[in-house]
Amino acid sequence: MPTTFPDFPKDFVWGAATSAFQIEGAAFTDGRAASIWDTFCRTPGAIVDGSNGDIACDHYHRLDADLDLMRDLGLQAYRFSSAWSRVQPDGAGAWNQKGLDFYDRLVDGLLARGIAPYLTLYHWDLPQALQDQGGWANREVALRFVDYAETMARRFGDRLASIATHNEPWVVATLGHEQGIFAPGLKSRRTATQVSHHLLLSHGMALLAMRAAGVKAPLGIVLNQAPSVPATETDGDRAKAKLADGLLVRWYMDALFRGRYPSDVLLDLGDDAPELHDGDMAIIRTPIDFLGINYYTRSVVGEPAFTPAPGSELTDMGWEVYPQGLTELLVRLRRDYPLPPVYITENGAAFADAPDAQGRVHDGDRCRYLQRHIAAVGDAIAADVDVRGYFVWSLFDNFEWPFGYTKRFGIVHVDYATQQRTPKDSALWYREFIAAQATGAARPTL
Ligand code: FCB
């Protein structure tokens, strides 16, 4: 028997997400300056296929056609990010009119097609000029971010459905500054914790500045979150899972909602704990209007550090398909924190796929992944979690960070040689699903 989808509120928002560096291309066009990802891509061995973001999906030059495609897919909302080094090339001082114009065209083009624009200010592409001054490890950079946020919010705020300050600060801090596998490629736990503190501080300071400027759009932040479970019931694995949860979930949630970092994590960090100034935590705790959650998989913690449970279904990233983890996570966050409205700002899966002889992309695995996770969101709503929207990651196949163009997350296939876009079966299914939700017609079944 097919399972029917749980009910979603009438005004629930259905969308898709991208980020600037991953799709725009035009990396050095119309005054855009280098970001840390342009630099990182030129570091030998950093990107598996040796690629970069110079062209990506060439979205910058194909904006109107891409907007038409979003309309044709029936998207109600689109989450995108602005490239800081496109609008303010040095991350300080002069603004680049052509860069600002691009986002004007994007936002107005969405609104003209009835699609709600959800802006993220920082999806990892720090202007290289600011990295040259120490990057996020330098407290001054938080002040530069506030200036950028306020300018963007003043210019676009009355046309946006919401503004998120940061995307996944854990990734920036941990993968970028401790593990060194993301830009800027540093390997120091001490630096990473300081960076995470400065990211959170810049978030709180930016909220205060945007609110003081009278910006009307709801303001929030996007976190990657997941349940961390022990691989075995040994004390060792249990302790590791608790620490992993502390680093990923409680570090960010306790700071944002309780104004403190979790004491067990601080103890583990010892001398690697960040340096705080008086008043920082009160700024970080500034109330947000919404919380964005990105969910892909759970973490099974043991030896080796992170392993999918044996026998589990995996995506092309090697990530376990575990939809109920999304329900568990949301219910737990609601239990432990005074949550504002929540949006699932990213959820999706990489699978290797390509058009067949008829030009169709039959991505049944991705369809099932999306359907099961959407159902898991519905289960969380039924359990009283206030979730207001869901964004598929991603609208397009795109530049997947250190994996370059080797991992395809899109519901729209991109042929990088021709820039041809082909909606996959998942996009066609999603269109039908959104339409059925909107009209209240019989819901497609799982
Ligand atoms: C998230 C990122 C997004 C994309 C997906 C797969 O961590 O926010 O840019 O890379 O993972």
Boltz pocket constraint, residues with backbone or C-beta under 6 A from the ligand:
constraints:
  - pocket:
      binder: B
      contacts: [[A, 19], [A, 22], [A, 167], [A, 168], [A, 171], [A, 224], [A, 294], [A, 346], [A, 393], [A, 399], [A, 400], [A, 401], [A, 409]]
      max_distance: 6.0
